[in-house]
Amino acid sequence: MNLEQKILRAIETNKLNPEILGERTWYGYFIRTTELVWARNLRDGYQIEIFDEKYGNHLGTVIV
């Protein structure tokens, strides 16, 4: 299972709430959640950036 599928599955099962904005640790990953507003980004939703908790490497970005 790739990282994007893992994030989407966690949102479906309510293990990850994208409405909680900011930075936090989640299952061994460091995630940053920001709200996307149509006036600035031409879409509504949330952007979730995933980083390696230990080294801080950017692993991916998921837009929901």
N, CA, C and O atoms as a Tripos MOL2 file, in Angstrom:
@<TRIPOS>MOLECULE
protein
  256   255    64     0     0
PROTEIN
NO_CHARGES

@<TRIPOS>ATOM
      1 N           0.8550   -1.1740    0.0000 N.3       1 MET1
      2 CA          0.0000    0.0000    0.0000 C.3       1 MET1
      3 C           0.9030    1.2400    0.0000 C.2       1 MET1
      4 O           1.7730    1.3910    0.8580 O.2       1 MET1
      5 N           0.6790    2.1130   -0.9720 N.am      2 ASN2
      6 CA          1.5130    3.3070   -1.0090 C.3       2 ASN2
      7 C           1.0090    4.3520   -0.0150 C.2       2 ASN2
      8 O          -0.0570    4.1960    0.5810 O.2       2 ASN2
      9 N           1.7720    5.3940    0.1490 N.am      3 LEU3
     10 CA          1.5020    6.3940    1.1790 C.3       3 LEU3
     11 C           0.1940    7.1510    0.9370 C.2       3 LEU3
     12 O          -0.5360    7.4370    1.8870 O.2       3 LEU3
     13 N          -0.1090    7.4770   -0.3160 N.am      4 GLU4
     14 CA         -1.3500    8.1890   -0.6290 C.3       4 GLU4
     15 C          -2.5720    7.3380   -0.2810 C.2       4 GLU4
     16 O          -3.5410    7.8490    0.2820 O.2       4 GLU4
     17 N          -2.5340    6.0640   -0.6080 N.am      5 GLN5
     18 CA         -3.6440    5.1740   -0.2720 C.3       5 GLN5
     19 C          -3.7910    5.0360    1.2350 C.2       5 GLN5
     20 O          -4.9070    4.9640    1.7480 O.2       5 GLN5
     21 N          -2.6740    5.0000    1.9430 N.am      6 LYS6
     22 CA         -2.6980    4.8960    3.4030 C.3       6 LYS6
     23 C          -3.3800    6.1170    4.0180 C.2       6 LYS6
     24 O          -4.1930    5.9750    4.9320 O.2       6 LYS6
     25 N          -3.0590    7.3060    3.5290 N.am      7 ILE7
     26 CA         -3.6660    8.5360    4.0360 C.3       7 ILE7
     27 C          -5.1690    8.5670    3.7290 C.2       7 ILE7
     28 O          -5.9760    8.8830    4.6020 O.2       7 ILE7
     29 N          -5.5360    8.2400    2.4940 N.am      8 LEU8
     30 CA         -6.9530    8.2500    2.1160 C.3       8 LEU8
     31 C          -7.7500    7.2270    2.9160 C.2       8 LEU8
     32 O          -8.8790    7.5070    3.3190 O.2       8 LEU8
     33 N          -7.1870    6.0570    3.1500 N.am      9 ARG9
     34 CA         -7.8600    5.0300    3.9580 C.3       9 ARG9
     35 C          -8.0300    5.5050    5.4020 C.2       9 ARG9
     36 O          -9.0730    5.2710    6.0130 O.2       9 ARG9
     37 N          -7.0080    6.1700    5.9500 N.am     10 ALA10
     38 CA         -7.0810    6.6820    7.3230 C.3      10 ALA10
     39 C          -8.1550    7.7520    7.4520 C.2      10 ALA10
     40 O          -8.8120    7.8390    8.4890 O.2      10 ALA10
     41 N          -8.3460    8.5650    6.4220 N.am     11 ILE11
     42 CA         -9.3950    9.5880    6.4540 C.3      11 ILE11
     43 C         -10.7720    8.9240    6.4020 C.2      11 ILE11
     44 O         -11.6930    9.3480    7.1000 O.2      11 ILE11
     45 N         -10.9140    7.8880    5.5770 N.am     12 GLU12
     46 CA        -12.1910    7.1740    5.4810 C.3      12 GLU12
     47 C         -12.5690    6.5050    6.7930 C.2      12 GLU12
     48 O         -13.7470    6.4820    7.1520 O.2      12 GLU12
     49 N         -11.6020    5.9640    7.5130 N.am     13 THR13
     50 CA        -11.8720    5.2490    8.7580 C.3      13 THR13
     51 C         -11.7650    6.1390    9.9860 C.2      13 THR13
     52 O         -11.7740    5.6420   11.1120 O.2      13 THR13
     53 N         -11.6650    7.4400    9.7850 N.am     14 ASN14
     54 CA        -11.6000    8.4430   10.8600 C.3      14 ASN14
     55 C         -10.3890    8.2960   11.7740 C.2      14 ASN14
     56 O         -10.4590    8.6610   12.9470 O.2      14 ASN14
     57 N          -9.2860    7.7710   11.2610 N.am     15 LYS15
     58 CA         -8.0490    7.7150   12.0320 C.3      15 LYS15
     59 C          -7.1980    8.9530   11.7960 C.2      15 LYS15
     60 O          -6.2470    9.2130   12.5340 O.2      15 LYS15
     61 N          -7.5450    9.7150   10.7610 N.am     16 LEU16
     62 CA         -6.8730   10.9770   10.4650 C.3      16 LEU16
     63 C          -7.9430   11.9910   10.0960 C.2      16 LEU16
     64 O          -8.7240   11.7740    9.1700 O.2      16 LEU16
     65 N          -7.9730   13.0850   10.8160 N.am     17 ASN17
     66 CA         -8.9480   14.1390   10.5680 C.3      17 ASN17
     67 C          -8.2370   15.3090    9.8840 C.2      17 ASN17
     68 O          -7.4410   15.9980   10.5210 O.2      17 ASN17
     69 N          -8.5140   15.5440    8.5940 N.am     18 PRO18
     70 CA         -7.8230   16.6440    7.9080 C.3      18 PRO18
     71 C          -8.2620   18.0210    8.3680 C.2      18 PRO18
     72 O          -7.6040   19.0100    8.0480 O.2      18 PRO18
     73 N          -9.3560   18.1120    9.1120 N.am     19 GLU19
     74 CA         -9.8350   19.4030    9.5900 C.3      19 GLU19
     75 C          -8.9800   19.9480   10.7320 C.2      19 GLU19
     76 O          -9.0900   21.1250   11.0770 O.2      19 GLU19
     77 N          -8.1350   19.1130   11.3190 N.am     20 ILE20
     78 CA         -7.1990   19.5700   12.3430 C.3      20 ILE20
     79 C          -5.9730   20.0890   11.6000 C.2      20 ILE20
     80 O          -5.1650   19.3130   11.0900 O.2      20 ILE20
     81 N          -5.8520   21.3970   11.5490 N.am     21 LEU21
     82 CA         -4.7910   22.0300   10.7700 C.3      21 LEU21
     83 C          -3.5020   22.1280   11.5740 C.2      21 LEU21
     84 O          -3.5190   22.1190   12.8050 O.2      21 LEU21
     85 N          -2.3890   22.2210   10.8610 N.am     22 GLY22
     86 CA         -1.0960   22.4050   11.5120 C.3      22 GLY22
     87 C          -0.1950   21.2020   11.3400 C.2      22 GLY22
     88 O          -0.4100   20.3640   10.4640 O.2      22 GLY22
     89 N           0.8110   21.1280   12.1850 N.am     23 GLU23
     90 CA          1.8170   20.0860   12.1120 C.3      23 GLU23
     91 C           1.6700   19.1470   13.2900 C.2      23 GLU23
     92 O           1.3930   19.5740   14.4100 O.2      23 GLU23
     93 N           1.8580   17.8520   13.0250 N.am     24 ARG24
     94 CA          1.7700   16.8700   14.1010 C.3      24 ARG24
     95 C           2.4110   15.5560   13.6550 C.2      24 ARG24
     96 O           2.7220   15.3690   12.4790 O.2      24 ARG24
     97 N           2.5980   14.6640   14.6030 N.am     25 THR25
     98 CA          3.1190   13.3380   14.3360 C.3      25 THR25
     99 C           1.9500   12.3840   14.1640 C.2      25 THR25
    100 O           0.9710   12.4440   14.9070 O.2      25 THR25
    101 N           2.0610   11.5020   13.1760 N.am     26 TRP26
    102 CA          0.9980   10.5450   12.8990 C.3      26 TRP26
    103 C           1.6240    9.2310   12.4520 C.2      26 TRP26
    104 O           2.1880    9.1590   11.3600 O.2      26 TRP26
    105 N           1.5340    8.1850   13.2820 N.am     27 TYR27
    106 CA          2.0310    6.8400   12.9710 C.3      27 TYR27
    107 C           3.4380    6.8330   12.3750 C.2      27 TYR27
    108 O           3.6600    6.2240   11.3280 O.2      27 TYR27
    109 N           4.3640    7.4840   13.0130 N.am     28 GLY28
    110 CA          5.7530    7.4740   12.5690 C.3      28 GLY28
    111 C           6.0700    8.4560   11.4570 C.2      28 GLY28
    112 O           7.1890    8.4750   10.9440 O.2      28 GLY28
    113 N           5.0970    9.2730   11.0810 N.am     29 TYR29
    114 CA          5.3050   10.2990   10.0640 C.3      29 TYR29
    115 C           5.0490   11.6620   10.6930 C.2      29 TYR29
    116 O           4.2900   11.7790   11.6550 O.2      29 TYR29
    117 N           5.6780   12.6730   10.1530 N.am     30 PHE30
    118 CA          5.4020   14.0520   10.5390 C.3      30 PHE30
    119 C           4.5550   14.6330    9.4190 C.2      30 PHE30
    120 O           5.0000   14.6730    8.2720 O.2      30 PHE30
    121 N           3.3370   15.0890    9.7280 N.am     31 ILE31
    122 CA          2.4550   15.5970    8.6860 C.3      31 ILE31
    123 C           2.1140   17.0650    8.9410 C.2      31 ILE31
    124 O           2.0540   17.5260   10.0810 O.2      31 ILE31
    125 N           1.8950   17.7700    7.8490 N.am     32 ARG32
    126 CA          1.4860   19.1750    7.9010 C.3      32 ARG32
    127 C           0.2030   19.2890    7.0790 C.2      32 ARG32
    128 O           0.1860   18.9630    5.8920 O.2      32 ARG32
    129 N          -0.8660   19.7540    7.7180 N.am     33 THR33
    130 CA         -2.1530   19.8810    7.0590 C.3      33 THR33
    131 C          -2.4900   21.3550    6.8930 C.2      33 THR33
    132 O          -2.4780   22.1160    7.8600 O.2      33 THR33
    133 N          -2.7960   21.7570    5.6480 N.am     34 THR34
    134 CA         -3.2090   23.1210    5.3740 C.3      34 THR34
    135 C          -4.5180   23.0950    4.6000 C.2      34 THR34
    136 O          -4.7720   22.1860    3.8100 O.2      34 THR34
    137 N          -5.3330   24.0960    4.8370 N.am     35 GLU35
    138 CA         -6.6240   24.1940    4.1590 C.3      35 GLU35
    139 C          -6.4370   24.8990    2.8200 C.2      35 GLU35
    140 O          -5.7520   25.9180    2.7300 O.2      35 GLU35
    141 N          -7.0550   24.3420    1.7860 N.am     36 LEU36
    142 CA         -7.0280   24.9750    0.4680 C.3      36 LEU36
    143 C          -8.3250   25.7410    0.2720 C.2      36 LEU36
    144 O          -9.4080   25.2040    0.5020 O.2      36 LEU36
    145 N          -8.2220   26.9740   -0.1460 N.am     37 VAL37
    146 CA         -9.3810   27.8430   -0.3520 C.3      37 VAL37
    147 C          -9.4750   28.1450   -1.8420 C.2      37 VAL37
    148 O          -8.4740   28.4760   -2.4770 O.2      37 VAL37
    149 N         -10.6700   28.0320   -2.3940 N.am     38 TRP38
    150 CA        -10.8700   28.1800   -3.8250 C.3      38 TRP38
    151 C         -10.3340   29.5100   -4.3580 C.2      38 TRP38
    152 O          -9.7720   29.5480   -5.4520 O.2      38 TRP38
    153 N         -10.4960   30.5750   -3.6210 N.am     39 ALA39
    154 CA        -10.0680   31.8950   -4.0850 C.3      39 ALA39
    155 C          -8.5560   31.9530   -4.3410 C.2      39 ALA39
    156 O          -8.1050   32.7160   -5.1940 O.2      39 ALA39
    157 N          -7.7870   31.1660   -3.6210 N.am     40 ARG40
    158 CA         -6.3290   31.1610   -3.8020 C.3      40 ARG40
    159 C          -5.8400   29.9680   -4.6170 C.2      40 ARG40
    160 O          -4.9070   30.1090   -5.4080 O.2      40 ARG40
    161 N          -6.4500   28.7990   -4.4390 N.am     41 ASN41
    162 CA         -5.9360   27.5660   -5.0050 C.3      41 ASN41
    163 C          -6.8120   26.9640   -6.1040 C.2      41 ASN41
    164 O          -6.4810   25.9130   -6.6530 O.2      41 ASN41
    165 N          -7.9290   27.6260   -6.4290 N.am     42 LEU42
    166 CA         -8.8960   27.1380   -7.4180 C.3      42 LEU42
    167 C          -9.4830   25.7770   -7.0540 C.2      42 LEU42
    168 O          -9.9350   25.0380   -7.9290 O.2      42 LEU42
    169 N          -9.4750   25.4470   -5.7660 N.am     43 ARG43
    170 CA        -10.1420   24.2430   -5.2680 C.3      43 ARG43
    171 C         -10.2790   24.3460   -3.7580 C.2      43 ARG43
    172 O          -9.4650   24.9840   -3.0900 O.2      43 ARG43
    173 N         -11.3030   23.7210   -3.2350 N.am     44 ASP44
    174 CA        -11.4980   23.6300   -1.7970 C.3      44 ASP44
    175 C         -11.0050   22.2640   -1.3410 C.2      44 ASP44
    176 O         -11.0620   21.2970   -2.1000 O.2      44 ASP44
    177 N         -10.5310   22.1810   -0.1320 N.am     45 GLY45
    178 CA        -10.0810   20.9040    0.4080 C.3      45 GLY45
    179 C          -8.9070   21.0960    1.3490 C.2      45 GLY45
    180 O          -8.7390   22.1480    1.9650 O.2      45 GLY45
    181 N          -8.1040   20.0560    1.4430 N.am     46 TYR46
    182 CA         -6.9620   20.0660    2.3530 C.3      46 TYR46
    183 C          -5.7370   19.5040    1.6480 C.2      46 TYR46
    184 O          -5.8410   18.5980    0.8220 O.2      46 TYR46
    185 N          -4.5900   20.0460    1.9810 N.am     47 GLN47
    186 CA         -3.3170   19.5420    1.4770 C.3      47 GLN47
    187 C          -2.5790   18.9390    2.6530 C.2      47 GLN47
    188 O          -2.3570   19.6070    3.6630 O.2      47 GLN47
    189 N          -2.2010   17.6830    2.5260 N.am     48 ILE48
    190 CA         -1.4770   16.9820    3.5800 C.3      48 ILE48
    191 C          -0.0900   16.6490    3.0530 C.2      48 ILE48
    192 O           0.0580   15.8860    2.0980 O.2      48 ILE48
    193 N           0.9240   17.2270    3.6850 N.am     49 GLU49
    194 CA          2.3100   16.9530    3.3190 C.3      49 GLU49
    195 C           2.8720   15.9600    4.3260 C.2      49 GLU49
    196 O           2.6910   16.1230    5.5330 O.2      49 GLU49
    197 N           3.5540   14.9330    3.8310 N.am     50 ILE50
    198 CA          4.0700   13.8710    4.6840 C.3      50 ILE50
    199 C           5.5910   13.9150    4.6690 C.2      50 ILE50
    200 O           6.2200   13.9850    3.6130 O.2      50 ILE50
    201 N           6.1670   13.8740    5.8710 N.am     51 PHE51
    202 CA          7.6160   13.9040    6.0340 C.3      51 PHE51
    203 C           8.0500   12.7130    6.8830 C.2      51 PHE51
    204 O           7.2790   12.2020    7.6950 O.2      51 PHE51
    205 N           9.2790   12.2830    6.6880 N.am     52 ASP52
    206 CA          9.8750   11.2620    7.5290 C.3      52 ASP52
    207 C          10.1190   11.8770    8.9010 C.2      52 ASP52
    208 O          10.7460   12.9310    9.0030 O.2      52 ASP52
    209 N           9.6320   11.2360    9.9470 N.am     53 GLU53
    210 CA          9.7360   11.8190   11.2810 C.3      53 GLU53
    211 C          11.1830   11.9200   11.7560 C.2      53 GLU53
    212 O          11.5500   12.8820   12.4310 O.2      53 GLU53
    213 N          11.9850   10.9540   11.4130 N.am     54 LYS54
    214 CA         13.3470   10.9260   11.9310 C.3      54 LYS54
    215 C          14.2750   11.9110   11.2220 C.2      54 LYS54
    216 O          15.0500   12.6120   11.8730 O.2      54 LYS54
    217 N          14.1990   11.9680    9.8870 N.am     55 TYR55
    218 CA         15.1390   12.7970    9.1290 C.3      55 TYR55
    219 C          14.5140   14.0270    8.4900 C.2      55 TYR55
    220 O          15.2450   14.9160    8.0510 O.2      55 TYR55
    221 N          13.2080   14.1120    8.4230 N.am     56 GLY56
    222 CA         12.5440   15.2740    7.8640 C.3      56 GLY56
    223 C          12.4790   15.3040    6.3490 C.2      56 GLY56
    224 O          12.2190   16.3560    5.7640 O.2      56 GLY56
    225 N          12.7100   14.1670    5.7000 N.am     57 ASN57
    226 CA         12.6320   14.1050    4.2440 C.3      57 ASN57
    227 C          11.1810   14.1570    3.7840 C.2      57 ASN57
    228 O          10.3170   13.5130    4.3810 O.2      57 ASN57
    229 N          10.9080   14.9160    2.7300 N.am     58 HIS58
    230 CA          9.5540   15.0220    2.1970 C.3      58 HIS58
    231 C           9.2310   13.7420    1.4400 C.2      58 HIS58
    232 O           9.9250   13.3890    0.4870 O.2      58 HIS58
    233 N           8.1750   13.0430    1.8640 N.am     59 LEU59
    234 CA          7.8070   11.7730    1.2530 C.3      59 LEU59
    235 C           6.6870   11.8900    0.2510 C.2      59 LEU59
    236 O           6.5870   11.0780   -0.6680 O.2      59 LEU59
    237 N           5.8310   12.9040    0.4180 N.am     60 GLY60
    238 CA          4.7450   13.0600   -0.5270 C.3      60 GLY60
    239 C           3.7380   14.1100   -0.0900 C.2      60 GLY60
    240 O           3.7740   14.6120    1.0330 O.2      60 GLY60
    241 N           2.8350   14.4260   -1.0150 N.am     61 THR61
    242 CA          1.7750   15.3890   -0.7560 C.3      61 THR61
    243 C           0.4680   14.8050   -1.2630 C.2      61 THR61
    244 O           0.3950   14.2940   -2.3810 O.2      61 THR61
    245 N          -0.5640   14.8850   -0.4310 N.am     62 VAL62
    246 CA         -1.8830   14.3770   -0.7890 C.3      62 VAL62
    247 C          -2.8590   15.5450   -0.7130 C.2      62 VAL62
    248 O          -2.8910   16.2640    0.2860 O.2      62 VAL62
    249 N          -3.6560   15.7380   -1.7680 N.am     63 ILE63
    250 CA         -4.6730   16.7740   -1.7630 C.3      63 ILE63
    251 C          -6.0270   16.1000   -1.7160 C.2      63 ILE63
    252 O          -6.3710   15.3000   -2.5870 O.2      63 ILE63
    253 N          -6.7870   16.4310   -0.6970 N.am     64 VAL64
    254 CA         -8.1070   15.8170   -0.4800 C.3      64 VAL64
    255 C          -9.1640   16.8630   -0.6720 C.2      64 VAL64
    256 O         -10.3520   16.5710   -0.5380 O.2      64 VAL64
@<TRIPOS>BOND
     1     1     2 1
     2     2     3 1
     3     3     4 2
     4     3     5 am
     5     5     6 1
     6     6     7 1
     7     7     8 2
     8     7     9 am
     9     9    10 1
    10    10    11 1
    11    11    12 2
    12    11    13 am
    13    13    14 1
    14    14    15 1
    15    15    16 2
    16    15    17 am
    17    17    18 1
    18    18    19 1
    19    19    20 2
    20    19    21 am
    21    21    22 1
    22    22    23 1
    23    23    24 2
    24    23    25 am
    25    25    26 1
    26    26    27 1
    27    27    28 2
    28    27    29 am
    29    29    30 1
    30    30    31 1
    31    31    32 2
    32    31    33 am
    33    33    34 1
    34    34    35 1
    35    35    36 2
    36    35    37 am
    37    37    38 1
    38    38    39 1
    39    39    40 2
    40    39    41 am
    41    41    42 1
    42    42    43 1
    43    43    44 2
    44    43    45 am
    45    45    46 1
    46    46    47 1
    47    47    48 2
    48    47    49 am
    49    49    50 1
    50    50    51 1
    51    51    52 2
    52    51    53 am
    53    53    54 1
    54    54    55 1
    55    55    56 2
    56    55    57 am
    57    57    58 1
    58    58    59 1
    59    59    60 2
    60    59    61 am
    61    61    62 1
    62    62    63 1
    63    63    64 2
    64    63    65 am
    65    65    66 1
    66    66    67 1
    67    67    68 2
    68    67    69 am
    69    69    70 1
    70    70    71 1
    71    71    72 2
    72    71    73 am
    73    73    74 1
    74    74    75 1
    75    75    76 2
    76    75    77 am
    77    77    78 1
    78    78    79 1
    79    79    80 2
    80    79    81 am
    81    81    82 1
    82    82    83 1
    83    83    84 2
    84    83    85 am
    85    85    86 1
    86    86    87 1
    87    87    88 2
    88    87    89 am
    89    89    90 1
    90    90    91 1
    91    91    92 2
    92    91    93 am
    93    93    94 1
    94    94    95 1
    95    95    96 2
    96    95    97 am
    97    97    98 1
    98    98    99 1
    99    99   100 2
   100    99   101 am
   101   101   102 1
   102   102   103 1
   103   103   104 2
   104   103   105 am
   105   105   106 1
   106   106   107 1
   107   107   108 2
   108   107   109 am
   109   109   110 1
   110   110   111 1
   111   111   112 2
   112   111   113 am
   113   113   114 1
   114   114   115 1
   115   115   116 2
   116   115   117 am
   117   117   118 1
   118   118   119 1
   119   119   120 2
   120   119   121 am
   121   121   122 1
   122   122   123 1
   123   123   124 2
   124   123   125 am
   125   125   126 1
   126   126   127 1
   127   127   128 2
   128   127   129 am
   129   129   130 1
   130   130   131 1
   131   131   132 2
   132   131   133 am
   133   133   134 1
   134   134   135 1
   135   135   136 2
   136   135   137 am
   137   137   138 1
   138   138   139 1
   139   139   140 2
   140   139   141 am
   141   141   142 1
   142   142   143 1
   143   143   144 2
   144   143   145 am
   145   145   146 1
   146   146   147 1
   147   147   148 2
   148   147   149 am
   149   149   150 1
   150   150   151 1
   151   151   152 2
   152   151   153 am
   153   153   154 1
   154   154   155 1
   155   155   156 2
   156   155   157 am
   157   157   158 1
   158   158   159 1
   159   159   160 2
   160   159   161 am
   161   161   162 1
   162   162   163 1
   163   163   164 2
   164   163   165 am
   165   165   166 1
   166   166   167 1
   167   167   168 2
   168   167   169 am
   169   169   170 1
   170   170   171 1
   171   171   172 2
   172   171   173 am
   173   173   174 1
   174   174   175 1
   175   175   176 2
   176   175   177 am
   177   177   178 1
   178   178   179 1
   179   179   180 2
   180   179   181 am
   181   181   182 1
   182   182   183 1
   183   183   184 2
   184   183   185 am
   185   185   186 1
   186   186   187 1
   187   187   188 2
   188   187   189 am
   189   189   190 1
   190   190   191 1
   191   191   192 2
   192   191   193 am
   193   193   194 1
   194   194   195 1
   195   195   196 2
   196   195   197 am
   197   197   198 1
   198   198   199 1
   199   199   200 2
   200   199   201 am
   201   201   202 1
   202   202   203 1
   203   203   204 2
   204   203   205 am
   205   205   206 1
   206   206   207 1
   207   207   208 2
   208   207   209 am
   209   209   210 1
   210   210   211 1
   211   211   212 2
   212   211   213 am
   213   213   214 1
   214   214   215 1
   215   215   216 2
   216   215   217 am
   217   217   218 1
   218   218   219 1
   219   219   220 2
   220   219   221 am
   221   221   222 1
   222   222   223 1
   223   223   224 2
   224   223   225 am
   225   225   226 1
   226   226   227 1
   227   227   228 2
   228   227   229 am
   229   229   230 1
   230   230   231 1
   231   231   232 2
   232   231   233 am
   233   233   234 1
   234   234   235 1
   235   235   236 2
   236   235   237 am
   237   237   238 1
   238   238   239 1
   239   239   240 2
   240   239   241 am
   241   241   242 1
   242   242   243 1
   243   243   244 2
   244   243   245 am
   245   245   246 1
   246   246   247 1
   247   247   248 2
   248   247   249 am
   249   249   250 1
   250   250   251 1
   251   251   252 2
   252   251   253 am
   253   253   254 1
   254   254   255 1
   255   255   256 2
@<TRIPOS>SUBSTRUCTURE
     1 MET1         2 RESIDUE 1 A MET
     2 ASN2         6 RESIDUE 1 A ASN
     3 LEU3        10 RESIDUE 1 A LEU
     4 GLU4        14 RESIDUE 1 A GLU
     5 GLN5        18 RESIDUE 1 A GLN
     6 LYS6        22 RESIDUE 1 A LYS
     7 ILE7        26 RESIDUE 1 A ILE
     8 LEU8        30 RESIDUE 1 A LEU
     9 ARG9        34 RESIDUE 1 A ARG
    10 ALA10       38 RESIDUE 1 A ALA
    11 ILE11       42 RESIDUE 1 A ILE
    12 GLU12       46 RESIDUE 1 A GLU
    13 THR13       50 RESIDUE 1 A THR
    14 ASN14       54 RESIDUE 1 A ASN
    15 LYS15       58 RESIDUE 1 A LYS
    16 LEU16       62 RESIDUE 1 A LEU
    17 ASN17       66 RESIDUE 1 A ASN
    18 PRO18       70 RESIDUE 1 A PRO
    19 GLU19       74 RESIDUE 1 A GLU
    20 ILE20       78 RESIDUE 1 A ILE
    21 LEU21       82 RESIDUE 1 A LEU
    22 GLY22       86 RESIDUE 1 A GLY
    23 GLU23       90 RESIDUE 1 A GLU
    24 ARG24       94 RESIDUE 1 A ARG
    25 THR25       98 RESIDUE 1 A THR
    26 TRP26      102 RESIDUE 1 A TRP
    27 TYR27      106 RESIDUE 1 A TYR
    28 GLY28      110 RESIDUE 1 A GLY
    29 TYR29      114 RESIDUE 1 A TYR
    30 PHE30      118 RESIDUE 1 A PHE
    31 ILE31      122 RESIDUE 1 A ILE
    32 ARG32      126 RESIDUE 1 A ARG
    33 THR33      130 RESIDUE 1 A THR
    34 THR34      134 RESIDUE 1 A THR
    35 GLU35      138 RESIDUE 1 A GLU
    36 LEU36      142 RESIDUE 1 A LEU
    37 VAL37      146 RESIDUE 1 A VAL
    38 TRP38      150 RESIDUE 1 A TRP
    39 ALA39      154 RESIDUE 1 A ALA
    40 ARG40      158 RESIDUE 1 A ARG
    41 ASN41      162 RESIDUE 1 A ASN
    42 LEU42      166 RESIDUE 1 A LEU
    43 ARG43      170 RESIDUE 1 A ARG
    44 ASP44      174 RESIDUE 1 A ASP
    45 GLY45      178 RESIDUE 1 A GLY
    46 TYR46      182 RESIDUE 1 A TYR
    47 GLN47      186 RESIDUE 1 A GLN
    48 ILE48      190 RESIDUE 1 A ILE
    49 GLU49      194 RESIDUE 1 A GLU
    50 ILE50      198 RESIDUE 1 A ILE
    51 PHE51      202 RESIDUE 1 A PHE
    52 ASP52      206 RESIDUE 1 A ASP
    53 GLU53      210 RESIDUE 1 A GLU
    54 LYS54      214 RESIDUE 1 A LYS
    55 TYR55      218 RESIDUE 1 A TYR
    56 GLY56      222 RESIDUE 1 A GLY
    57 ASN57      226 RESIDUE 1 A ASN
    58 HIS58      230 RESIDUE 1 A HIS
    59 LEU59      234 RESIDUE 1 A LEU
    60 GLY60      238 RESIDUE 1 A GLY
    61 THR61      242 RESIDUE 1 A THR
    62 VAL62      246 RESIDUE 1 A VAL
    63 ILE63      250 RESIDUE 1 A ILE
    64 VAL64      254 RESIDUE 1 A VAL
